[in-house]
Protein backbone atom coordinates (compact mmCIF):
# COMPACT_ATOMS: atom_id res chain seq x y z
CA UNK A 1 0.00 0.00 0.00
CA UNK A 2 1.36 3.42 -1.02
CA UNK A 3 0.89 6.17 1.56
CA UNK A 4 1.67 9.83 0.88
CA UNK A 5 2.25 12.46 3.53
CA UNK A 6 0.94 15.05 1.09
CA UNK A 7 -1.38 14.34 -1.84
CA UNK A 8 0.52 16.81 -4.03
CA UNK A 9 4.01 15.39 -3.46
CA UNK A 10 3.76 12.77 -6.15
CA UNK A 11 1.21 13.02 -8.96
CA UNK A 12 -1.16 10.11 -9.16
CA UNK A 13 -1.48 8.28 -12.42
CA UNK A 14 -3.14 10.92 -14.51
CA UNK A 15 -6.70 9.76 -14.07
CA UNK A 16 -9.79 10.90 -12.25
CA UNK A 17 -13.53 10.84 -12.71
CA UNK A 18 -14.90 12.55 -15.80
CA UNK A 19 -12.68 13.79 -18.57
CA UNK A 20 -10.52 16.07 -16.42
CA UNK A 21 -7.42 14.30 -15.16
CA UNK A 22 -5.51 15.20 -12.02
CA UNK A 23 -2.58 17.46 -12.82
CA UNK A 24 -3.68 17.38 -16.47
CA UNK A 25 -2.09 20.76 -17.16
CA UNK A 26 1.41 20.23 -15.81
CA UNK A 27 3.12 20.97 -19.11
CA UNK A 28 2.33 24.69 -19.31
CA UNK A 29 0.15 25.25 -16.30
CA UNK A 30 -3.08 27.05 -15.59
CA UNK A 31 -4.23 30.57 -14.79
CA UNK A 32 -6.92 32.08 -12.62
CA UNK A 33 -7.77 35.44 -11.16
CA UNK A 34 -9.99 37.15 -8.65
CA UNK A 35 -10.37 39.60 -5.84
CA UNK A 36 -9.86 36.98 -3.09
CA UNK A 37 -11.22 39.39 -0.49
CA UNK A 38 -11.88 37.83 2.94
CA UNK A 39 -10.85 34.42 1.61
CA UNK A 40 -13.93 32.22 1.95
CA UNK A 41 -14.91 28.67 1.03
CA UNK A 42 -15.75 29.62 -2.57
CA UNK A 43 -12.22 30.98 -3.02
CA UNK A 44 -10.77 27.90 -1.35
CA UNK A 45 -12.70 25.63 -3.69
CA UNK A 46 -11.44 27.61 -6.71
CA UNK A 47 -7.83 27.49 -5.48
CA UNK A 48 -8.10 23.78 -4.63
CA UNK A 49 -9.43 22.98 -8.10
CA UNK A 50 -6.57 24.94 -9.64
CA UNK A 51 -4.05 22.99 -7.60
CA UNK A 52 -5.60 19.72 -8.72
CA UNK A 53 -5.29 20.82 -12.36
CA UNK A 54 -1.57 21.63 -12.21
CA UNK A 55 1.16 20.57 -9.86
CA UNK A 56 3.81 22.61 -11.63
CA UNK A 57 2.62 26.13 -12.62
CA UNK A 58 -0.35 28.15 -11.40
CA UNK A 59 -0.63 31.81 -12.35
CA UNK A 60 -2.97 33.55 -9.90
CA UNK A 61 -3.90 37.16 -10.54
CA UNK A 62 -5.12 39.10 -7.51
CA UNK A 63 -7.12 42.18 -8.49
CA UNK A 64 -5.42 45.47 -7.61
CA UNK A 65 -6.94 47.91 -5.12
CA UNK A 66 -7.41 50.49 -7.89
CA UNK A 67 -9.91 48.26 -9.72
CA UNK A 68 -12.00 47.67 -6.62
CA UNK A 69 -13.00 51.21 -5.62
CA UNK A 70 -16.56 50.76 -6.91
CA UNK A 71 -17.14 47.52 -5.00
CA UNK A 72 -20.00 47.53 -2.50
CA UNK A 73 -18.68 48.24 1.02
CA UNK A 74 -15.28 49.05 -0.49
CA UNK A 75 -14.10 50.53 2.82
CA UNK A 76 -14.08 46.97 4.23
CA UNK A 77 -11.96 45.44 1.45
CA UNK A 78 -8.72 43.88 2.56
CA UNK A 79 -5.56 45.38 1.08
CA UNK A 80 -4.01 43.87 -2.02
CA UNK A 81 -1.10 42.48 -0.02
CA UNK A 82 -3.40 40.89 2.59
CA UNK A 83 -5.51 39.25 -0.15
CA UNK A 84 -2.41 38.06 -2.01
CA UNK A 85 -0.92 36.63 1.19
CA UNK A 86 -4.18 34.77 1.96
CA UNK A 87 -3.94 33.05 -1.42
CA UNK A 88 -0.31 32.09 -0.82
CA UNK A 89 -0.98 30.87 2.73
CA UNK A 90 -3.93 28.70 1.68
CA UNK A 91 -2.10 27.17 -1.27
CA UNK A 92 0.95 26.51 0.89
CA UNK A 93 -1.22 24.63 3.40
CA UNK A 94 -2.58 22.45 0.59
CA UNK A 95 0.76 21.83 -1.06
CA UNK A 96 3.90 23.23 0.62
CA UNK A 97 5.92 22.41 -2.52
CA UNK A 98 3.90 24.76 -4.72
CA UNK A 99 5.33 27.95 -3.17
CA UNK A 100 8.93 26.77 -2.95
CA UNK A 101 9.51 25.94 -6.61
CA UNK A 102 11.99 27.85 -8.78
CA UNK A 103 10.93 31.26 -10.10
CA UNK A 104 8.27 30.99 -12.80
CA UNK A 105 7.11 27.58 -11.54
CA UNK A 106 4.70 26.61 -8.79
CA UNK A 107 2.29 29.28 -7.56
CA UNK A 108 2.97 32.64 -9.19
CA UNK A 109 0.84 35.50 -7.84
CA UNK A 110 0.67 38.84 -9.60
CA UNK A 111 -1.27 42.10 -9.61
CA UNK A 112 -4.24 41.78 -11.92
CA UNK A 113 -4.97 45.26 -13.21
CA UNK A 114 -6.95 44.35 -16.33
CA UNK A 115 -9.40 41.54 -17.14
CA UNK A 116 -6.97 39.62 -19.35
CA UNK A 117 -3.56 39.99 -17.70
CA UNK A 118 -0.81 37.63 -18.91
CA UNK A 119 -3.34 35.02 -20.07
CA UNK A 120 -3.65 36.83 -23.38
CA UNK A 121 0.05 36.50 -24.19
CA UNK A 122 1.47 33.52 -22.28
CA UNK A 123 1.93 30.83 -24.95
CA UNK A 124 2.64 28.06 -22.41
CA UNK A 125 -0.66 28.22 -20.53
CA UNK A 126 -3.07 25.35 -21.08
CA UNK A 127 -6.19 26.14 -19.05
CA UNK A 128 -8.13 28.76 -17.13
CA UNK A 129 -9.89 27.89 -13.86
CA UNK A 130 -12.98 30.03 -13.24
CA UNK A 131 -16.60 30.09 -12.10
CA UNK A 132 -19.59 30.20 -14.44
CA UNK A 133 -20.28 33.67 -13.05
CA UNK A 134 -17.28 34.95 -15.01
CA UNK A 135 -17.55 32.62 -18.03
CA UNK A 136 -17.66 35.67 -20.32
CA UNK A 137 -14.19 36.55 -19.06
CA UNK A 138 -12.92 33.17 -20.24
CA UNK A 139 -14.39 33.81 -23.69
CA UNK A 140 -12.79 37.28 -23.72
CA UNK A 141 -9.40 35.81 -22.80
CA UNK A 142 -9.61 33.21 -25.56
CA UNK A 143 -10.56 35.92 -28.06
CA UNK A 144 -7.46 37.88 -26.99
CA UNK A 145 -5.35 34.75 -27.39
CA UNK A 146 -6.76 34.19 -30.87
CA UNK A 147 -5.82 37.78 -31.83
CA UNK A 148 -2.30 36.94 -30.61
CA UNK A 149 -2.23 33.70 -32.65
CA UNK A 150 -2.23 31.52 -29.51
CA UNK A 151 -4.20 28.33 -28.84
CA UNK A 152 -7.37 28.79 -26.76
CA UNK A 153 -7.25 27.88 -23.09
CA UNK A 154 -9.41 25.05 -21.84
CA UNK A 155 -12.02 26.51 -19.47
CA UNK A 156 -12.29 24.53 -16.22
CA UNK A 157 -15.38 25.60 -14.27
CA UNK A 158 -15.77 25.41 -10.50
CA UNK A 159 -19.30 25.48 -9.11
CA UNK A 160 -20.40 28.16 -6.66
CA UNK A 161 -20.96 27.45 -2.99
CA UNK A 162 -24.31 28.59 -1.63
CA UNK A 163 -24.69 29.93 1.86
CA UNK A 164 -27.89 29.97 3.85
CA UNK A 165 -28.60 32.98 6.01
CA UNK A 166 -31.29 33.34 8.64
CA UNK A 167 -32.20 36.87 9.60
CA UNK A 168 -35.28 37.91 11.62
CA UNK A 169 -36.86 34.45 11.13
CA UNK A 170 -36.45 34.78 7.34
CA UNK A 171 -34.16 32.32 5.64
CA UNK A 172 -32.60 32.85 2.24
CA UNK A 173 -29.72 31.47 0.23
CA UNK A 174 -27.19 33.18 -1.95
CA UNK A 175 -23.75 32.43 -3.25
CA UNK A 176 -20.88 32.68 -0.81
CA UNK A 177 -19.36 36.06 -1.55
CA UNK A 178 -16.94 38.63 -0.26
CA UNK A 179 -19.66 41.26 -0.73
CA UNK A 180 -21.85 39.44 1.79
CA UNK A 181 -18.92 39.23 4.22
CA UNK A 182 -18.20 42.97 3.84
CA UNK A 183 -21.91 43.74 4.35
CA UNK A 184 -21.86 41.69 7.55
CA UNK A 185 -18.75 43.56 8.78
CA UNK A 186 -20.42 46.89 7.96
CA UNK A 187 -23.56 45.92 9.91
CA UNK A 188 -21.46 44.83 12.89
CA UNK A 189 -19.54 48.12 12.76
CA UNK A 190 -22.84 50.02 12.70
CA UNK A 191 -24.13 48.08 15.73
CA UNK A 192 -20.97 48.88 17.69
CA UNK A 193 -21.04 52.55 16.79
CA UNK A 194 -24.61 53.06 18.09
Backbone as CSV, one residue per row, in Angstrom:
resi,resn,N_x,N_y,N_z,CA_x,CA_y,CA_z,C_x,C_y,C_z
1,UNK,0.847,-1.175,0.000,0.000,0.000,0.000,0.892,1.237,0.000
2,UNK,0.598,2.177,-0.911,1.361,3.417,-1.020,0.686,4.495,-0.194
3,UNK,1.436,5.106,0.716,0.889,6.173,1.556,1.697,7.433,1.288
4,UNK,0.997,8.544,1.120,1.667,9.828,0.881,1.414,10.758,2.060
5,UNK,2.436,11.474,2.480,2.254,12.465,3.532,1.472,13.656,2.997
6,UNK,1.616,13.922,1.712,0.939,15.045,1.091,0.482,14.609,-0.289
7,UNK,-0.793,14.762,-0.574,-1.379,14.339,-1.839,-0.633,14.914,-3.042
8,UNK,-0.093,16.129,-2.913,0.523,16.814,-4.031,1.996,16.457,-4.241
9,UNK,2.592,15.701,-3.337,4.010,15.390,-3.459,4.334,14.592,-4.710
10,UNK,3.485,13.653,-5.033,3.762,12.767,-6.151,2.478,12.620,-6.954
11,UNK,2.457,13.118,-8.189,1.208,13.021,-8.961,0.731,11.583,-9.076
12,UNK,-0.572,11.416,-8.946,-1.159,10.106,-9.161,-1.105,9.803,-10.651
13,UNK,-1.352,8.564,-10.997,-1.475,8.278,-12.415,-2.536,9.228,-12.932
14,UNK,-2.285,9.854,-14.039,-3.142,10.924,-14.514,-4.532,10.417,-14.866
15,UNK,-5.331,10.176,-13.825,-6.702,9.756,-14.067,-7.582,10.229,-12.922
16,UNK,-8.800,10.516,-13.239,-9.794,10.899,-12.251,-11.149,10.676,-12.880
17,UNK,-12.200,11.003,-12.138,-13.527,10.843,-12.710,-13.758,11.897,-13.783
18,UNK,-14.619,11.593,-14.738,-14.897,12.546,-15.803,-13.736,12.611,-16.778
19,UNK,-13.734,13.678,-17.560,-12.682,13.790,-18.571,-11.526,14.681,-18.128
20,UNK,-11.595,15.239,-16.913,-10.516,16.075,-16.415,-9.620,15.231,-15.524
21,UNK,-8.367,15.117,-15.907,-7.424,14.298,-15.159,-6.697,15.142,-14.119
22,UNK,-6.305,14.508,-13.033,-5.514,15.199,-12.020,-4.200,15.653,-12.636
23,UNK,-3.821,16.877,-12.338,-2.577,17.458,-12.819,-2.479,17.378,-14.345
24,UNK,-3.614,17.506,-15.009,-3.678,17.379,-16.471,-2.937,18.493,-17.188
25,UNK,-2.709,19.607,-16.498,-2.094,20.756,-17.162,-0.721,21.081,-16.572
26,UNK,0.076,20.047,-16.374,1.411,20.228,-15.807,2.442,20.713,-16.824
27,UNK,2.139,20.575,-18.087,3.115,20.973,-19.112,3.320,22.492,-19.137
28,UNK,2.233,23.230,-19.243,2.332,24.692,-19.308,1.626,25.412,-18.188
29,UNK,0.800,24.677,-17.456,0.147,25.254,-16.296,-1.200,25.886,-16.586
30,UNK,-1.752,26.452,-15.525,-3.081,27.047,-15.594,-3.029,28.472,-15.051
31,UNK,-4.113,29.210,-15.307,-4.233,30.567,-14.788,-5.594,30.745,-14.145
32,UNK,-5.663,31.715,-13.275,-6.918,32.076,-12.624,-6.758,33.479,-12.075
33,UNK,-7.854,34.106,-11.724,-7.768,35.443,-11.157,-8.990,35.746,-10.326
34,UNK,-8.870,36.748,-9.478,-9.995,37.145,-8.655,-9.600,38.179,-7.635
35,UNK,-10.591,38.615,-6.890,-10.367,39.601,-5.835,-9.789,38.931,-4.595
36,UNK,-10.294,37.759,-4.257,-9.861,36.975,-3.091,-9.945,37.778,-1.794
37,UNK,-11.002,38.594,-1.684,-11.225,39.395,-0.489,-11.866,38.538,0.598
38,UNK,-11.381,38.626,1.818,-11.884,37.834,2.940,-12.027,36.379,2.487
39,UNK,-10.901,35.768,2.191,-10.846,34.423,1.607,-11.884,33.501,2.253
40,UNK,-12.838,33.050,1.448,-13.931,32.222,1.947,-13.923,30.872,1.237
41,UNK,-14.896,30.026,1.561,-14.911,28.666,1.029,-15.010,28.621,-0.492
42,UNK,-15.693,29.568,-1.107,-15.748,29.615,-2.567,-14.366,29.827,-3.163
43,UNK,-13.602,30.753,-2.579,-12.223,30.978,-3.023,-11.386,29.721,-2.819
44,UNK,-11.556,29.100,-1.676,-10.769,27.904,-1.352,-11.076,26.767,-2.317
45,UNK,-12.335,26.644,-2.709,-12.704,25.630,-3.687,-12.041,25.929,-5.036
46,UNK,-12.065,27.191,-5.447,-11.441,27.608,-6.706,-9.930,27.326,-6.691
47,UNK,-9.269,27.713,-5.604,-7.827,27.487,-5.482,-7.500,25.988,-5.421
48,UNK,-8.324,25.232,-4.717,-8.102,23.783,-4.628,-8.228,23.129,-5.997
49,UNK,-9.250,23.532,-6.756,-9.429,22.984,-8.102,-8.217,23.317,-8.971
50,UNK,-7.745,24.551,-8.866,-6.565,24.944,-9.640,-5.368,24.071,-9.294
51,UNK,-5.199,23.789,-8.021,-4.049,22.992,-7.601,-4.183,21.525,-7.983
52,UNK,-5.407,21.078,-8.233,-5.597,19.720,-8.722,-5.420,19.645,-10.242
53,UNK,-5.472,20.785,-10.897,-5.285,20.820,-12.355,-3.809,20.878,-12.735
54,UNK,-2.999,21.528,-11.896,-1.575,21.629,-12.205,-0.764,21.541,-10.928
55,UNK,0.260,20.752,-10.990,1.162,20.567,-9.862,2.503,21.237,-10.152
56,UNK,2.532,22.026,-11.253,3.811,22.610,-11.626,3.767,24.122,-11.838
57,UNK,2.654,24.686,-12.348,2.618,26.127,-12.620,1.193,26.641,-12.538
58,UNK,0.960,27.539,-11.585,-0.348,28.148,-11.399,-0.151,29.655,-11.337
59,UNK,-0.658,30.349,-12.356,-0.630,31.808,-12.345,-1.909,32.290,-11.688
60,UNK,-1.793,33.071,-10.630,-2.968,33.546,-9.903,-2.927,35.063,-9.805
61,UNK,-3.796,35.710,-10.585,-3.897,37.159,-10.536,-4.810,37.593,-9.403
62,UNK,-4.329,38.525,-8.596,-5.118,39.101,-7.511,-5.417,40.548,-7.922
63,UNK,-6.702,40.870,-8.006,-7.123,42.182,-8.488,-6.520,43.297,-7.642
64,UNK,-6.028,44.332,-8.315,-5.420,45.468,-7.609,-6.476,46.305,-6.904
65,UNK,-6.044,47.041,-5.880,-6.942,47.911,-5.122,-7.617,48.939,-6.026
66,UNK,-6.880,49.446,-7.009,-7.413,50.493,-7.886,-8.662,50.040,-8.642
67,UNK,-8.755,48.769,-8.981,-9.911,48.262,-9.724,-11.118,47.983,-8.827
68,UNK,-10.944,48.087,-7.536,-12.003,47.668,-6.619,-12.722,48.823,-5.931
69,UNK,-12.427,50.052,-6.309,-12.995,51.214,-5.615,-14.515,51.287,-5.705
70,UNK,-15.104,50.692,-6.733,-16.557,50.756,-6.911,-17.273,49.545,-6.297
71,UNK,-16.529,48.683,-5.649,-17.141,47.519,-4.996,-18.046,47.986,-3.857
72,UNK,-19.106,47.243,-3.618,-19.996,47.527,-2.500,-19.220,47.336,-1.196
73,UNK,-19.384,48.261,-0.271,-18.679,48.242,1.017,-17.159,48.224,0.815
74,UNK,-16.703,49.019,-0.137,-15.280,49.049,-0.493,-14.386,49.394,0.698
75,UNK,-14.915,50.144,1.656,-14.096,50.525,2.819,-13.715,49.318,3.675
76,UNK,-14.386,48.171,3.466,-14.076,46.973,4.230,-13.283,45.937,3.425
77,UNK,-12.818,46.332,2.247,-11.962,45.442,1.451,-10.611,45.280,2.130
78,UNK,-10.083,44.090,2.071,-8.721,43.878,2.555,-7.748,44.480,1.544
79,UNK,-6.569,44.819,1.987,-5.565,45.384,1.081,-5.113,44.327,0.074
80,UNK,-4.526,44.789,-1.016,-4.007,43.868,-2.024,-3.049,42.869,-1.381
81,UNK,-2.118,43.360,-0.594,-1.105,42.479,-0.021,-1.724,41.447,0.918
82,UNK,-2.739,41.842,1.699,-3.403,40.885,2.593,-4.126,39.810,1.778
83,UNK,-4.794,40.208,0.690,-5.505,39.248,-0.150,-4.532,38.309,-0.844
84,UNK,-3.446,38.864,-1.353,-2.411,38.058,-2.012,-1.820,37.048,-1.030
85,UNK,-1.523,37.507,0.189,-0.924,36.625,1.192,-1.889,35.520,1.603
86,UNK,-3.185,35.802,1.645,-4.177,34.768,1.965,-4.160,33.654,0.929
87,UNK,-4.027,34.035,-0.340,-3.943,33.047,-1.417,-2.700,32.182,-1.227
88,UNK,-1.570,32.826,-0.999,-0.309,32.091,-0.821,-0.383,31.164,0.386
89,UNK,-0.901,31.673,1.505,-0.981,30.865,2.728,-1.865,29.640,2.532
90,UNK,-3.031,29.827,1.890,-3.932,28.701,1.684,-3.293,27.660,0.765
91,UNK,-2.721,28.110,-0.325,-2.103,27.168,-1.272,-0.922,26.445,-0.642
92,UNK,-0.180,27.128,0.205,0.948,26.508,0.894,0.467,25.423,1.857
93,UNK,-0.664,25.656,2.510,-1.216,24.628,3.397,-1.622,23.388,2.607
94,UNK,-2.184,23.585,1.419,-2.581,22.449,0.591,-1.383,21.694,0.049
95,UNK,-0.394,22.442,-0.412,0.764,21.833,-1.059,1.999,22.687,-0.789
96,UNK,2.733,22.415,0.281,3.905,23.230,0.624,4.923,23.358,-0.510
97,UNK,4.988,22.371,-1.385,5.920,22.409,-2.522,5.615,23.534,-3.499
98,UNK,4.343,23.866,-3.648,3.904,24.764,-4.717,4.474,26.176,-4.574
99,UNK,4.792,26.592,-3.356,5.327,27.947,-3.166,6.843,27.961,-2.984
100,UNK,7.476,26.808,-3.101,8.933,26.772,-2.950,9.634,26.342,-4.231
101,UNK,8.916,26.338,-5.333,9.507,25.939,-6.608,10.341,27.085,-7.180
102,UNK,11.193,26.799,-8.159,11.995,27.852,-8.779,11.111,28.940,-9.393
103,UNK,11.676,30.128,-9.549,10.933,31.260,-10.100,10.275,30.891,-11.434
104,UNK,9.009,31.285,-11.579,8.266,30.987,-12.801,7.523,29.668,-12.752
105,UNK,7.793,28.861,-11.730,7.114,27.577,-11.536,6.299,27.659,-10.247
106,UNK,5.503,26.632,-9.999,4.698,26.613,-8.788,3.627,27.689,-8.828
107,UNK,3.279,28.216,-7.665,2.291,29.283,-7.565,2.961,30.615,-7.843
108,UNK,2.461,31.314,-8.840,2.970,32.641,-9.186,1.811,33.620,-9.029
109,UNK,1.886,34.491,-8.025,0.842,35.500,-7.844,1.302,36.804,-8.471
110,UNK,0.330,37.563,-8.973,0.670,38.837,-9.601,-0.501,39.793,-9.460
111,UNK,-0.229,41.073,-9.648,-1.267,42.102,-9.606,-2.066,42.039,-10.894
112,UNK,-3.351,41.822,-10.768,-4.242,41.779,-11.924,-4.889,43.160,-12.054
113,UNK,-4.444,43.913,-13.055,-4.965,45.264,-13.214,-5.771,45.450,-14.495
114,UNK,-6.040,44.346,-15.192,-6.947,44.355,-16.334,-7.572,42.964,-16.434
115,UNK,-8.697,42.832,-17.133,-9.403,41.545,-17.135,-8.645,40.391,-17.794
116,UNK,-7.653,40.679,-18.619,-6.965,39.619,-19.354,-5.625,39.262,-18.726
117,UNK,-4.868,40.245,-18.307,-3.562,39.991,-17.702,-2.666,39.190,-18.635
118,UNK,-1.752,38.389,-18.087,-0.811,37.631,-18.912,-1.443,36.465,-19.676
119,UNK,-2.719,36.152,-19.380,-3.342,35.021,-20.066,-3.492,35.267,-21.562
120,UNK,-3.510,36.520,-21.961,-3.649,36.835,-23.383,-2.378,36.659,-24.174
121,UNK,-1.239,36.554,-23.484,0.047,36.503,-24.192,0.936,35.331,-23.808
122,UNK,0.624,34.624,-22.745,1.471,33.517,-22.282,1.194,32.274,-23.138
123,UNK,2.127,31.937,-24.001,1.933,30.832,-24.949,1.979,29.457,-24.283
124,UNK,2.519,29.356,-23.077,2.644,28.059,-22.413,1.369,27.619,-21.696
125,UNK,0.539,28.556,-21.299,-0.660,28.220,-20.529,-1.550,27.241,-21.277
126,UNK,-2.189,26.370,-20.497,-3.070,25.355,-21.079,-4.530,25.547,-20.711
127,UNK,-4.808,26.081,-19.517,-6.195,26.144,-19.055,-6.413,27.349,-18.154
128,UNK,-7.688,27.672,-17.997,-8.128,28.758,-17.134,-9.152,28.172,-16.170
129,UNK,-8.951,28.367,-14.870,-9.892,27.888,-13.859,-10.748,29.077,-13.439
130,UNK,-12.088,28.915,-13.522,-12.985,30.027,-13.245,-14.360,29.517,-12.831
131,UNK,-15.214,30.444,-12.413,-16.597,30.095,-12.099,-17.474,30.458,-13.292
132,UNK,-18.662,29.889,-13.341,-19.590,30.198,-14.443,-20.027,31.655,-14.389
133,UNK,-19.934,32.265,-13.222,-20.283,33.674,-13.053,-19.412,34.571,-13.937
134,UNK,-18.199,34.146,-14.196,-17.278,34.948,-15.011,-16.903,34.231,-16.309
135,UNK,-17.809,33.371,-16.788,-17.546,32.621,-18.027,-17.251,33.545,-19.195
136,UNK,-17.902,34.708,-19.237,-17.656,35.671,-20.324,-16.199,36.124,-20.329
137,UNK,-15.601,36.189,-19.147,-14.185,36.551,-19.055,-13.312,35.510,-19.725
138,UNK,-13.659,34.237,-19.575,-12.917,33.168,-20.238,-13.006,33.287,-21.746
139,UNK,-14.201,33.613,-22.247,-14.387,33.814,-23.690,-13.548,34.997,-24.154
140,UNK,-13.561,36.084,-23.378,-12.794,37.283,-23.722,-11.292,36.974,-23.774
141,UNK,-10.818,36.184,-22.821,-9.399,35.810,-22.797,-9.054,34.984,-24.031
142,UNK,-9.898,34.026,-24.373,-9.614,33.206,-25.559,-9.685,34.017,-26.842
143,UNK,-10.539,35.024,-26.898,-10.563,35.920,-28.062,-9.255,36.703,-28.158
144,UNK,-8.739,37.170,-27.010,-7.460,37.883,-26.990,-6.329,36.959,-27.434
145,UNK,-6.375,35.718,-26.995,-5.354,34.753,-27.393,-5.414,34.500,-28.896
146,UNK,-6.616,34.406,-29.435,-6.763,34.188,-30.874,-6.169,35.365,-31.658
147,UNK,-6.407,36.591,-31.178,-5.818,37.776,-31.830,-4.292,37.721,-31.789
148,UNK,-3.751,37.074,-30.758,-2.297,36.939,-30.613,-1.771,35.630,-31.198
149,UNK,-2.594,34.955,-31.985,-2.227,33.696,-32.648,-1.810,32.604,-31.662
150,UNK,-2.503,32.542,-30.525,-2.233,31.525,-29.514,-3.407,30.556,-29.435
151,UNK,-3.136,29.318,-29.006,-4.196,28.332,-28.837,-5.149,28.782,-27.725
152,UNK,-6.433,28.426,-27.825,-7.371,28.788,-26.757,-7.073,27.987,-25.494
153,UNK,-7.404,28.580,-24.363,-7.250,27.885,-23.093,-8.483,27.038,-22.835
154,UNK,-8.275,25.869,-22.254,-9.413,25.053,-21.841,-10.018,25.740,-20.618
155,UNK,-11.331,25.872,-20.593,-12.017,26.511,-19.473,-12.474,25.428,-18.498
156,UNK,-11.959,25.483,-17.274,-12.294,24.527,-16.224,-13.168,25.274,-15.219
157,UNK,-14.444,24.883,-15.132,-15.378,25.596,-14.266,-15.484,24.958,-12.888
158,UNK,-15.570,25.817,-11.890,-15.766,25.410,-10.505,-17.136,25.930,-10.097
159,UNK,-17.957,25.077,-9.515,-19.296,25.483,-9.107,-19.252,26.380,-7.886
160,UNK,-20.262,27.233,-7.784,-20.395,28.158,-6.659,-20.792,27.391,-5.402
161,UNK,-20.496,27.985,-4.264,-20.958,27.454,-2.986,-22.069,28.375,-2.504
162,UNK,-23.208,27.792,-2.133,-24.312,28.587,-1.630,-24.237,28.654,-0.118
163,UNK,-24.630,29.798,0.407,-24.692,29.934,1.861,-26.132,30.223,2.234
164,UNK,-26.541,29.707,3.375,-27.894,29.972,3.847,-27.801,30.916,5.022
165,UNK,-28.628,31.959,4.983,-28.599,32.984,6.010,-29.984,33.083,6.634
166,UNK,-30.026,33.136,7.953,-31.295,33.339,8.643,-31.218,34.675,9.352
167,UNK,-32.182,35.534,9.032,-32.198,36.870,9.604,-33.639,37.205,9.950
168,UNK,-33.927,37.547,11.196,-35.284,37.906,11.617,-36.302,36.839,11.197
169,UNK,-35.998,35.585,11.465,-36.863,34.449,11.129,-37.100,34.268,9.635
170,UNK,-36.380,34.969,8.795,-36.445,34.778,7.340,-35.167,34.093,6.901
171,UNK,-35.319,33.054,6.115,-34.159,32.317,5.642,-34.035,32.488,4.135
172,UNK,-32.823,32.744,3.678,-32.597,32.852,2.243,-31.211,32.325,1.920
173,UNK,-31.010,31.973,0.670,-29.716,31.470,0.227,-29.157,32.376,-0.848
174,UNK,-27.886,32.494,-0.861,-27.187,33.183,-1.950,-25.794,32.592,-2.051
175,UNK,-25.086,32.970,-3.094,-23.745,32.432,-3.246,-22.840,32.992,-2.160
176,UNK,-21.879,32.197,-1.745,-20.880,32.678,-0.812,-20.128,33.793,-1.511
177,UNK,-20.030,34.939,-0.874,-19.360,36.056,-1.547,-18.676,36.983,-0.563
178,UNK,-17.651,37.643,-1.057,-16.942,38.631,-0.258,-17.832,39.832,0.011
179,UNK,-18.734,40.140,-0.925,-19.663,41.262,-0.735,-20.526,41.004,0.494
180,UNK,-21.037,39.777,0.627,-21.850,39.436,1.792,-21.019,39.569,3.072
181,UNK,-19.789,39.130,3.035,-18.920,39.230,4.217,-18.690,40.695,4.584
182,UNK,-18.403,41.538,3.572,-18.197,42.972,3.845,-19.471,43.622,4.385
183,UNK,-20.630,43.207,3.855,-21.911,43.741,4.347,-22.086,43.374,5.820
184,UNK,-21.766,42.131,6.161,-21.862,41.694,7.555,-20.938,42.524,8.447
185,UNK,-19.711,42.754,7.999,-18.753,43.556,8.782,-19.284,44.979,8.953
186,UNK,-19.865,45.537,7.896,-20.424,46.893,7.958,-21.565,46.961,8.975
187,UNK,-22.440,45.963,8.969,-23.565,45.923,9.913,-23.057,45.793,11.351
188,UNK,-22.033,44.976,11.545,-21.459,44.830,12.887,-20.817,46.131,13.347
189,UNK,-20.152,46.827,12.422,-19.539,48.117,12.764,-20.612,49.138,13.129
190,UNK,-21.728,49.118,12.389,-22.837,50.025,12.705,-23.428,49.743,14.074
191,UNK,-23.587,48.468,14.423,-24.128,48.084,15.734,-23.231,48.581,16.850
192,UNK,-21.905,48.480,16.644,-20.967,48.881,17.695,-20.816,50.385,17.801
193,UNK,-21.177,51.102,16.743,-21.036,52.554,16.786,-22.280,53.238,17.367
194,UNK,-23.364,52.471,17.540,-24.606,53.055,18.087,-24.513,53.292,19.560
